[in-house]
Amino acid sequence: MNATPPSGSGGLLAEHCLALLRAREGAAYVLERRLAGGRQGGAWLVRDAEKRPAVLKATVDPGLLARRRETSALVRALVARGYPTPAWIHDGVSEDGVAYVVSEYVEGSTPAWAEVDVRQLLDAIELQKRVAAPSAQTWSDYAQHVASDHSPTMRGLEGRGAAVERLLDRASCGLRSLGEIDLPRSDAVHGDLELGNTISVADRVVVVDIDACGPGTRALDHAWLYRDAARHGAADSVCSQIRAAGSAVAGEAVFRFCLVVACLELVAFVAAHGTAASLSVEADHARRCLERAARR
């Protein structure tokens, strides 16, 4: 199929992917409904010829397309290690610029910080250790770019209000105090590990939305998880466990560097997609998160 793919994240893109699967792999799926989430391009519940459910995700994002083969290899390596994520059934990139994946469907609910077993999440992150092959494009490179002087992320937040300016001052001060940081690059990185990207199934936690997975340092996932825990009122003991695990990867300085990146990235997303009021709220939360982490 060489036709131009539908733009946006509506049902037309999903139907386009189902046609690709039929043509390429003889896999017949029927679109049932849109699922919550799928911010990178869309997530849909589909059923195969035997009515078994699966999840279809699709994107036309150039960055995700460029590393899809690498992501696919990492996800399969993680599943082979016992990483708690749904296995990928089909995945690929079409000639017309669509990356798609069909994964197993898991029935469950998003847990709250008051009820989740954080040890399970930390154990999952440990399975990401040294699973990635050398790569020219890593999450660690991205993180160091975000935290660099005059990075597009930093510049894009300038002039966005007093709360954002206070966050930028806190982030810059923190980065200066850490000095030169060299991030490891041999782990797998989920790329957006927060509680909203997990599902509680009976007594276990399943990690989902892993289609941005790439090489880097798993301390980034600890940082994203810590930011989410601090933002949503997790117990001090939970935050302490996440911080200790993140610091154990390559030292406390690396963890705190990653946390600055995690906070800036979230606030930049809100700046691009949220309201002025929500931006102020998230900037204040991010600043307090960094201040909390700076305290011993």
N, C-alpha and C positions, 0 to 999 in steps of 0.2 A: 504494500500500500504506500503510495507516494503522494497522496493528496495532503493538502495543508491541514493540520489538526485543528479542531475547534479551539477557539480561545476561551479563557476563563476556566472555572472549575465546576461548571454545571453538568447536567446529565449527558449532554452531547459528547463531552470528553470521555466520560465513562463508556458510552456506547461505542465510541471510536476505538477504545482499548479492547472491548469485547470482540469487535470485528477483527482487530489485530490478532487476538488470541485464537480465534477460529481459523483465520487464514494461515497463521504461522505454525500453530501447534495442534490444531484440530480440537481445541478445548472449547466446549460449548457452555457458556455461562449466561444466566439471565439476571438482569439488573432488578433488584428488589426495592432498595431505598437508600437514601443518603444517610450516612452515619455522622454523629457529632465529631468534631475535630477535623483532621485532615487539612490543616492549615497550609501545608506545602502544595496543595493542588486538589485535594478532594479525597474522600474515603466513602466507599459504598459497600453495602451488603449485597453479595451476589450469590447465586446458587448454581451448582453444576447440574448435569443431566440427571443425576440421582437425587437432586434436591438438597444436597449437602451444602451448608453455608460456608462462605469464604469472604474475605475482605479484599476489595480492589482499591488500590491507591494509584493515582496518576498525577504526573506533573510535567510541565514544560519548562521548569526552572533550569536555566543553563548550567548552574553550578551542580545541581543534583544529577543532571544528565551526564556531565563530564566524568563523574566518579561512580556511576552506577555499577560498572563491572567490579570495581574495587569494593563497593559497599556490599554487593551480592556475595562476594567471596568472604568478606568479614562476617556477615550474618550467618552464613553456612558454617564457618569455623566456630563461631560462638555457640550455635545450636549443637554442634558436635561436642562441645565442652560441657553441655548441660545448662547453657545460659537460658533463663526463663523468658523466652520470647517466642511468639508463634512462628513456625517454620514457613519459609517462602516456598510456594508451590510452583509459581511461574514468575519470571521477571525478565525484563529486557528493555531495549531502547529501539524505537522504530526509526526508519529512514526519514520520517517527517518530523522527528524531534519530540517524541513523547516517551517518557520513562514510565513504566508501569510495573506493578508487583501485585500478585495475588497471594495472599497468605492465609494460613489457617484462621478460622474464626474462634474467638474465645468469649464465652458468655460470662459476664461478671459485672462488677461495679467499681467506680473509682473510689479508692479508700480515702479516709480523712487522716490527718496527721495524728489524731488522738488514738487511732485504732491500728495503724499500720505497724508491722514488725520491721523496723528500720534495719535490723540485722540482715534480713533477707535481701534488702536492697544493696547493702554494703557487700554482702557475699556475691551478689550478681556482678557488681562492679569489679570485684577481684578476678572474676572469670575473664575480664577484658584485658588482663595483664599480658603484655608481650605476645599478642596474637596478630599484630599487624606487620606486614612486610614493608620494607623501605618504600617511601612514596615522595613524589615531588610536590604533593599538595596535601597538607595535614591540618587538622584542627589546631595544632600547636602553632603552626605558622600563622593561621588566621588570628589566634588569640594575641600573638605578639604584634601583629599588625594593628589590631584594635587598640592595644595599649600603647602604641608608639606615639611619639610627639606629633601633634597635628594630624592624627589619623582621621579618616572621613567620619568615623563614629563620633569622635570628640568634636570635630568641627560642626557636625550636623546638630549637635546638642547646644552649641553656643547661642546665647541670646534667646533661650526658650523659657526664661522665667527664673525667679530667685531660687526656687527649690532645686532646679536643675543646675544652676550655677554652684549651689552649695555642694551638690553631689560631685560635680566636676572638680571642685577644690579638694574635696575629701579623697577622690580617686587619684588625683595628681599627687597629692601629699603622700598617699599610701605607696604609690609606685616609686616615688623618689626614695622613700625610706627602705624599700626592698633592694634597691640597686639593680645591677645587671642580672637578668634572669634568663636561663636557658632551659626551655621546656623539653622533657622527653617526648619521643615520637613513636614509640613502638607498641603502644596500647591501642585497643579499639576505643572509640569515643562515640557514645550515643548521639550527642549533639543537642539534646534538649531534654535532659533527664530531670523531670519534675513529677510530682505525684499525679498530676493530670495525665501523664503518659504511662500510667500503670493501671492495672486492673486487678482487683481482689477476687480470687477464685477459691472458695472454701478457705483453707488456711494458708494459701500461698499467694505471692505477688507475681504478676506477669508484667513484663516490660513491653510496651507497644510503641508504635510510631518510630521505628528504628531506621527509617529509610534515608536519614541524613548521616548514618554511621560512617565514620572514617578513621584514619590513623591519627594518633596524637597522644596526649597524656590523659589517663583516666582521672587525674586530679580535676580536670575540667568538669567531669560528671559529678564529682563530689561537690564542686563549687556550685553548679546549677542546683543540686539537691539541697545544699545548705541554704542558698538564697531562698528557695521555695519554702523550706521549713521555717526559716526566720520570718518570712513574709506572712505566713499563715498560722503563726502562733504555736508552733511545735514546742514541746517541753524542752527546757534547757538541756536535759540529759540527752535528748535526741540530737539536738544541734551539736552538742559536745562530741557525741559518737561520730557524727558525719565529719566534723572538723578533724578529729583525731585520725580517722581513716584517710582523709584527704592529705593531711600532713605527713602521713606515713609513706606516701607514694614517692615523694622526692624532696621532702622537707616542708616546713611551715611556710617559707617564703614563696615557694611554688604554688601552694594552695591559696595563699592570700592574693597572689598575682592573678590566678585563675578566677578568684571571687570578684576582683575588680572587673575583669572582662565580663563575667556573667551578669553583674549588675548593670554595667554600661550597655550591654547588648539588649537586655530587657527594656531598659528605659528608652533606648533608641527605637525599639519596636513600637512602644507605646507612643512615642513622639510621631512616628510615621502613620500610625493607625488609630490612635485614641484621641480623646479630647484634651483640651488644655487642663481641665480639672483633674482628669485621670493621670495625666503626665506629672502634675505636681505631687499627687498622692504617691505614685510609684517612685518618683525621684526621692522623696523623703524616706520611704521604706528602704530603698537601696542604700541611701547614705547611712541610715541607722544600722543596716546589716553590716556595712563595712566598718563602722565604728565598733560594733559588737565584736567583730572578728579580730579587731586590732587590740582588744583588751585581753590580757592573759587570764 
